[in-house]
Amino acid sequence: MPDEPNQNGVPRVLLADDGRETLALLHGILQYEGVDVVGVAANGFEAVDMADRLRPDVVLMDLRMPGLDGFEATQSIKEAHPWIQVVFLTFYDELLPKRSPQETGAFAFLLKGCSPGLMRDVIFRAAREAWSQRWGSEPQEPATQGPGSPRAASAG
């Protein structure tokens, strides 16, 4: 569990999704995009437990999971670790609440199938918010490019 500020500028992300194929795909995409995937959870209960133990910067959270859904898991995570940023991820845009992400405790909403670049940009923005809330500073994002290395973010 990191007890010091993240100095390398690479987001530490926990993936939470009940689909094994989805987890594997997301893990590969995020590694390629220069994100450190620190754990994977197959349901909301595991996500809460792993967030407590691993203290990631960001949780990429599926909304529909058995047992504890993404909204309930997010509430538990944010109560214990308010700096952890949650990005909701779903196939179903109709499941997204009509409220803003912040009103649900999330940093942002993303649809599965969005571009890897968009997902990366949102995760890096969420991580900077987590670092700012937790440590009072934001490390610089690495400027290197190539497979497995962060690219320069394109703000859209």
SVG drawing of the C-alpha trace seen along z (x, -y; Angstrom):
<svg xmlns="http://www.w3.org/2000/svg" viewBox="-32 -21 42 36">
<polyline fill="none" stroke="black" stroke-width="0.4" points="0.0,0.0 1.6,-3.3 2.1,-5.7 4.1,-8.2 3.2,-10.3 3.4,-8.7 6.6,-10.2 6.6,-8.6 3.3,-10.1 1.8,-6.7 -1.7,-6.1 -2.3,-3.0 -5.6,-1.5 -7.9,1.2 -10.2,2.8 -13.6,4.0 -15.8,6.0 -17.5,9.3 -16.6,10.2 -13.3,12.1 -12.8,11.3 -13.5,7.6 -11.0,7.6 -8.3,9.2 -9.0,6.7 -9.0,3.7 -5.8,4.9 -4.0,5.2 -5.2,1.8 -4.3,0.0 -0.8,1.6 -0.2,0.5 -1.4,-3.0 1.1,-3.3 -1.2,-2.7 -0.2,-0.5 -3.0,2.0 -2.5,3.0 -5.4,5.4 -8.5,6.9 -11.8,7.5 -14.7,9.7 -17.4,8.0 -18.2,5.1 -17.2,6.8 -13.7,7.6 -13.4,4.1 -14.0,2.6 -11.6,5.0 -8.9,4.5 -9.3,0.7 -8.8,0.8 -5.6,2.9 -4.1,1.6 -5.2,-2.1 -5.1,-2.7 -5.4,-6.2 -8.3,-5.2 -10.9,-2.4 -12.3,-1.6 -15.7,-0.3 -18.4,1.7 -21.9,0.6 -23.5,4.1 -21.9,6.7 -23.4,9.4 -23.8,8.8 -22.5,5.3 -23.1,3.2 -20.8,0.4 -22.7,-2.4 -22.7,-0.6 -19.0,0.3 -18.1,-3.2 -20.0,-4.6 -18.0,-2.2 -14.7,-3.1 -15.3,-6.8 -16.3,-6.7 -13.1,-5.0 -10.7,-6.7 -12.3,-9.9 -9.2,-10.6 -9.6,-7.4 -11.3,-8.4 -13.8,-6.1 -14.6,-6.0 -17.8,-4.1 -17.6,-1.9 -20.6,-0.3 -21.9,1.1 -25.3,-0.4 -25.7,-4.2 -29.2,-3.9 -27.7,-2.6 -25.8,-5.8 -27.5,-8.0 -29.2,-11.2 -27.1,-13.0 -23.6,-14.2 -20.7,-11.8 -19.8,-13.9 -23.3,-13.5 -22.8,-9.7 -19.4,-9.8 -17.6,-9.1 -15.0,-11.2 -16.5,-10.3 -18.6,-7.9 -17.3,-6.0 -18.9,-3.6 -17.2,-0.3 -15.9,-0.5 -14.7,-4.1 -11.3,-4.7 -8.3,-3.6 -7.0,-7.2 -10.1,-8.6 -10.0,-6.0 -6.3,-6.8 -6.9,-10.6 -9.8,-10.2 -7.8,-7.9 -4.8,-10.3 -7.1,-13.2 -8.7,-11.2 -5.3,-10.2 -4.1,-13.8 -7.2,-14.6 -6.5,-11.7 -2.9,-12.8 -4.0,-16.4 -6.6,-15.4 -4.3,-12.8 -0.9,-14.5 -1.6,-18.1 0.5,-17.8 0.4,-16.3 3.4,-14.5 4.3,-15.2 3.1,-12.8 6.0,-11.0 6.6,-12.3 7.9,-9.1 6.0,-7.4 5.7,-3.9 4.1,-0.6 3.7,-0.4 4.7,-4.0 2.4,-6.9 1.7,-9.1 1.1,-12.8 -2.5,-13.3 -4.7,-14.9 -7.3,-17.1 -10.5,-17.1"/>
</svg>
